Each structure stands twice: as C-alpha cells, then as structure tokens.
Amino acid sequence: MIGYTTRMLQWGRQHLELLFLLTALCLLFFLPVEKKETSLCLFSLLGIGQCPGCGLGHSIYYALHLKLALSFQHHPFGIFAVLVIFIRIKQLIHLK
C-alpha cells in the first residue's frame, strides 16, 4: 500500500500542471454564473473590486458552453483563454 501511495504522489507531482488545468476547467464549467457575486477572482473575494481580469471566469464558462456571444460580452479574451488552455492540455498529454 505504501508503494502505491508513493507512486500516486510521484505521478501527481509529474502531472501537476495538467491536474491544475483540468480542475480549473471543471470548476469553471460548473460555475454558477446566475449569481452576480459568484467569482473565482481573488481581488473580488477580498473585496478590492474590479481587476483587469474581471469577467474572465464567466467568459470562460460561456465559452465552454459554446455561448460565444455571451462569452465575448463578459470578457473579450475568454474564448482565446479556453483555446490556449485546451492547446496546453493537449501538449501536456502528448508530452508524457
């Protein structure tokens, strides 16, 4: 059992970026955007206010759901961000 745990931890360390990106996409896919206050923005959670990336999470949500017009309305780089993330995931899968 200890060998299995060690192998899992080693695999997790080797694929940390891939795990992070997949987890982030899953969280953003299920982000409840109906609520205005729902955000993954650290500045928003701290109560600081708007930051240059505000709306990007909602934009990625709408891009993942193929609602491209809404995605662009929330942030113009949301669709681009999704494409970059998918390309990076593909690179990481083929790299390993």
Biotite code that builds the C-alpha atoms (Angstrom):
import biotite.structure as struc

atoms = struc.array([
    struc.Atom([0.000, 0.000, 0.000], chain_id="A", res_id=1, res_name="MET", atom_name="CA", element="C"),
    struc.Atom([2.856, 2.393, 0.760], chain_id="A", res_id=2, res_name="ILE", atom_name="CA", element="C"),
    struc.Atom([4.369, 1.776, -2.690], chain_id="A", res_id=3, res_name="GLY", atom_name="CA", element="C"),
    struc.Atom([1.035, 2.599, -4.345], chain_id="A", res_id=4, res_name="TYR", atom_name="CA", element="C"),
    struc.Atom([0.703, 5.853, -2.393], chain_id="A", res_id=5, res_name="THR", atom_name="CA", element="C"),
    struc.Atom([4.265, 6.832, -3.258], chain_id="A", res_id=6, res_name="THR", atom_name="CA", element="C"),
    struc.Atom([3.638, 6.154, -6.959], chain_id="A", res_id=7, res_name="ARG", atom_name="CA", element="C"),
    struc.Atom([0.422, 8.206, -6.885], chain_id="A", res_id=8, res_name="MET", atom_name="CA", element="C"),
    struc.Atom([2.191, 11.146, -5.233], chain_id="A", res_id=9, res_name="LEU", atom_name="CA", element="C"),
    struc.Atom([5.031, 10.927, -7.740], chain_id="A", res_id=10, res_name="GLN", atom_name="CA", element="C"),
    struc.Atom([2.540, 10.820, -10.642], chain_id="A", res_id=11, res_name="TRP", atom_name="CA", element="C"),
    struc.Atom([0.709, 13.833, -9.175], chain_id="A", res_id=12, res_name="GLY", atom_name="CA", element="C"),
    struc.Atom([3.926, 15.837, -8.924], chain_id="A", res_id=13, res_name="ARG", atom_name="CA", element="C"),
    struc.Atom([4.877, 14.993, -12.514], chain_id="A", res_id=14, res_name="GLN", atom_name="CA", element="C"),
    struc.Atom([1.445, 15.978, -13.845], chain_id="A", res_id=15, res_name="HIS", atom_name="CA", element="C"),
    struc.Atom([0.699, 18.915, -11.546], chain_id="A", res_id=16, res_name="LEU", atom_name="CA", element="C"),
    struc.Atom([0.087, 21.435, -14.348], chain_id="A", res_id=17, res_name="GLU", atom_name="CA", element="C"),
    struc.Atom([-2.229, 19.031, -16.179], chain_id="A", res_id=18, res_name="LEU", atom_name="CA", element="C"),
    struc.Atom([-4.204, 18.324, -13.000], chain_id="A", res_id=19, res_name="LEU", atom_name="CA", element="C"),
    struc.Atom([-4.440, 22.048, -12.243], chain_id="A", res_id=20, res_name="PHE", atom_name="CA", element="C"),
    struc.Atom([-5.733, 22.931, -15.725], chain_id="A", res_id=21, res_name="LEU", atom_name="CA", element="C"),
    struc.Atom([-8.282, 20.109, -15.786], chain_id="A", res_id=22, res_name="LEU", atom_name="CA", element="C"),
    struc.Atom([-9.508, 21.012, -12.297], chain_id="A", res_id=23, res_name="THR", atom_name="CA", element="C"),
    struc.Atom([-9.778, 24.692, -13.222], chain_id="A", res_id=24, res_name="ALA", atom_name="CA", element="C"),
    struc.Atom([-11.789, 23.879, -16.368], chain_id="A", res_id=25, res_name="LEU", atom_name="CA", element="C"),
    struc.Atom([-14.141, 21.623, -14.385], chain_id="A", res_id=26, res_name="CYS", atom_name="CA", element="C"),
    struc.Atom([-14.678, 24.332, -11.748], chain_id="A", res_id=27, res_name="LEU", atom_name="CA", element="C"),
    struc.Atom([-15.298, 26.962, -14.422], chain_id="A", res_id=28, res_name="LEU", atom_name="CA", element="C"),
    struc.Atom([-17.646, 24.665, -16.348], chain_id="A", res_id=29, res_name="PHE", atom_name="CA", element="C"),
    struc.Atom([-19.882, 24.279, -13.293], chain_id="A", res_id=30, res_name="PHE", atom_name="CA", element="C"),
    struc.Atom([-19.507, 27.890, -12.062], chain_id="A", res_id=31, res_name="LEU", atom_name="CA", element="C"),
    struc.Atom([-22.935, 29.206, -11.062], chain_id="A", res_id=32, res_name="PRO", atom_name="CA", element="C"),
    struc.Atom([-22.933, 32.357, -13.218], chain_id="A", res_id=33, res_name="VAL", atom_name="CA", element="C"),
    struc.Atom([-26.579, 33.190, -12.472], chain_id="A", res_id=34, res_name="GLU", atom_name="CA", element="C"),
    struc.Atom([-25.410, 34.871, -9.274], chain_id="A", res_id=35, res_name="LYS", atom_name="CA", element="C"),
    struc.Atom([-23.639, 38.167, -9.879], chain_id="A", res_id=36, res_name="LYS", atom_name="CA", element="C"),
    struc.Atom([-21.428, 37.719, -6.823], chain_id="A", res_id=37, res_name="GLU", atom_name="CA", element="C"),
    struc.Atom([-20.123, 34.306, -7.921], chain_id="A", res_id=38, res_name="THR", atom_name="CA", element="C"),
    struc.Atom([-16.476, 34.702, -8.818], chain_id="A", res_id=39, res_name="SER", atom_name="CA", element="C"),
    struc.Atom([-13.142, 32.937, -8.574], chain_id="A", res_id=40, res_name="LEU", atom_name="CA", element="C"),
    struc.Atom([-11.316, 36.279, -8.577], chain_id="A", res_id=41, res_name="CYS", atom_name="CA", element="C"),
    struc.Atom([-9.052, 36.740, -5.568], chain_id="A", res_id=42, res_name="LEU", atom_name="CA", element="C"),
    struc.Atom([-9.477, 40.538, -5.688], chain_id="A", res_id=43, res_name="PHE", atom_name="CA", element="C"),
    struc.Atom([-13.261, 40.206, -5.718], chain_id="A", res_id=44, res_name="SER", atom_name="CA", element="C"),
    struc.Atom([-13.205, 37.726, -2.831], chain_id="A", res_id=45, res_name="LEU", atom_name="CA", element="C"),
    struc.Atom([-11.052, 40.142, -0.817], chain_id="A", res_id=46, res_name="LEU", atom_name="CA", element="C"),
    struc.Atom([-13.469, 42.979, -1.563], chain_id="A", res_id=47, res_name="GLY", atom_name="CA", element="C"),
    struc.Atom([-10.937, 45.057, -3.507], chain_id="A", res_id=48, res_name="ILE", atom_name="CA", element="C"),
    struc.Atom([-13.205, 45.472, -6.519], chain_id="A", res_id=49, res_name="GLY", atom_name="CA", element="C"),
    struc.Atom([-12.646, 45.264, -10.230], chain_id="A", res_id=50, res_name="GLN", atom_name="CA", element="C"),
    struc.Atom([-9.415, 43.943, -11.711], chain_id="A", res_id=51, res_name="CYS", atom_name="CA", element="C"),
    struc.Atom([-8.364, 43.705, -15.388], chain_id="A", res_id=52, res_name="PRO", atom_name="CA", element="C"),
    struc.Atom([-9.410, 40.064, -15.486], chain_id="A", res_id=53, res_name="GLY", atom_name="CA", element="C"),
    struc.Atom([-12.880, 40.557, -14.014], chain_id="A", res_id=54, res_name="CYS", atom_name="CA", element="C"),
    struc.Atom([-15.448, 38.696, -16.080], chain_id="A", res_id=55, res_name="GLY", atom_name="CA", element="C"),
    struc.Atom([-12.884, 36.230, -17.422], chain_id="A", res_id=56, res_name="LEU", atom_name="CA", element="C"),
    struc.Atom([-14.263, 33.335, -15.352], chain_id="A", res_id=57, res_name="GLY", atom_name="CA", element="C"),
    struc.Atom([-17.786, 33.954, -16.590], chain_id="A", res_id=58, res_name="HIS", atom_name="CA", element="C"),
    struc.Atom([-16.446, 34.387, -20.113], chain_id="A", res_id=59, res_name="SER", atom_name="CA", element="C"),
    struc.Atom([-14.701, 31.017, -19.927], chain_id="A", res_id=60, res_name="ILE", atom_name="CA", element="C"),
    struc.Atom([-17.897, 29.465, -18.539], chain_id="A", res_id=61, res_name="TYR", atom_name="CA", element="C"),
    struc.Atom([-19.897, 30.708, -21.527], chain_id="A", res_id=62, res_name="TYR", atom_name="CA", element="C"),
    struc.Atom([-17.160, 29.682, -23.973], chain_id="A", res_id=63, res_name="ALA", atom_name="CA", element="C"),
    struc.Atom([-17.157, 26.143, -22.533], chain_id="A", res_id=64, res_name="LEU", atom_name="CA", element="C"),
    struc.Atom([-20.924, 26.068, -23.019], chain_id="A", res_id=65, res_name="HIS", atom_name="CA", element="C"),
    struc.Atom([-20.473, 27.367, -26.602], chain_id="A", res_id=66, res_name="LEU", atom_name="CA", element="C"),
    struc.Atom([-22.350, 30.605, -25.909], chain_id="A", res_id=67, res_name="LYS", atom_name="CA", element="C"),
    struc.Atom([-19.730, 32.654, -27.695], chain_id="A", res_id=68, res_name="LEU", atom_name="CA", element="C"),
    struc.Atom([-21.604, 35.973, -27.875], chain_id="A", res_id=69, res_name="ALA", atom_name="CA", element="C"),
    struc.Atom([-22.151, 35.977, -24.093], chain_id="A", res_id=70, res_name="LEU", atom_name="CA", element="C"),
    struc.Atom([-18.561, 34.911, -23.603], chain_id="A", res_id=71, res_name="SER", atom_name="CA", element="C"),
    struc.Atom([-17.289, 37.876, -25.600], chain_id="A", res_id=72, res_name="PHE", atom_name="CA", element="C"),
    struc.Atom([-19.618, 40.258, -23.733], chain_id="A", res_id=73, res_name="GLN", atom_name="CA", element="C"),
    struc.Atom([-18.149, 39.263, -20.364], chain_id="A", res_id=74, res_name="HIS", atom_name="CA", element="C"),
    struc.Atom([-14.507, 39.443, -21.472], chain_id="A", res_id=75, res_name="HIS", atom_name="CA", element="C"),
    struc.Atom([-13.021, 39.617, -24.974], chain_id="A", res_id=76, res_name="PRO", atom_name="CA", element="C"),
    struc.Atom([-10.207, 37.162, -24.148], chain_id="A", res_id=77, res_name="PHE", atom_name="CA", element="C"),
    struc.Atom([-12.360, 34.346, -22.697], chain_id="A", res_id=78, res_name="GLY", atom_name="CA", element="C"),
    struc.Atom([-12.606, 32.347, -25.930], chain_id="A", res_id=79, res_name="ILE", atom_name="CA", element="C"),
    struc.Atom([-8.880, 32.828, -26.541], chain_id="A", res_id=80, res_name="PHE", atom_name="CA", element="C"),
    struc.Atom([-8.110, 31.650, -22.981], chain_id="A", res_id=81, res_name="ALA", atom_name="CA", element="C"),
    struc.Atom([-10.136, 28.454, -23.486], chain_id="A", res_id=82, res_name="VAL", atom_name="CA", element="C"),
    struc.Atom([-8.305, 27.726, -26.734], chain_id="A", res_id=83, res_name="LEU", atom_name="CA", element="C"),
    struc.Atom([-4.911, 28.277, -25.086], chain_id="A", res_id=84, res_name="VAL", atom_name="CA", element="C"),
    struc.Atom([-5.844, 26.025, -22.145], chain_id="A", res_id=85, res_name="ILE", atom_name="CA", element="C"),
    struc.Atom([-7.025, 23.233, -24.447], chain_id="A", res_id=86, res_name="PHE", atom_name="CA", element="C"),
    struc.Atom([-3.856, 23.500, -26.549], chain_id="A", res_id=87, res_name="ILE", atom_name="CA", element="C"),
    struc.Atom([-1.719, 23.331, -23.401], chain_id="A", res_id=88, res_name="ARG", atom_name="CA", element="C"),
    struc.Atom([-3.636, 20.299, -22.104], chain_id="A", res_id=89, res_name="ILE", atom_name="CA", element="C"),
    struc.Atom([-3.086, 18.568, -25.454], chain_id="A", res_id=90, res_name="LYS", atom_name="CA", element="C"),
    struc.Atom([0.651, 19.367, -25.263], chain_id="A", res_id=91, res_name="GLN", atom_name="CA", element="C"),
    struc.Atom([0.911, 18.010, -21.725], chain_id="A", res_id=92, res_name="LEU", atom_name="CA", element="C"),
    struc.Atom([-0.912, 14.792, -22.631], chain_id="A", res_id=93, res_name="ILE", atom_name="CA", element="C"),
    struc.Atom([1.320, 14.150, -25.647], chain_id="A", res_id=94, res_name="HIS", atom_name="CA", element="C"),
    struc.Atom([4.446, 15.162, -23.713], chain_id="A", res_id=95, res_name="LEU", atom_name="CA", element="C"),
    struc.Atom([4.060, 12.468, -21.073], chain_id="A", res_id=96, res_name="LYS", atom_name="CA", element="C"),
])
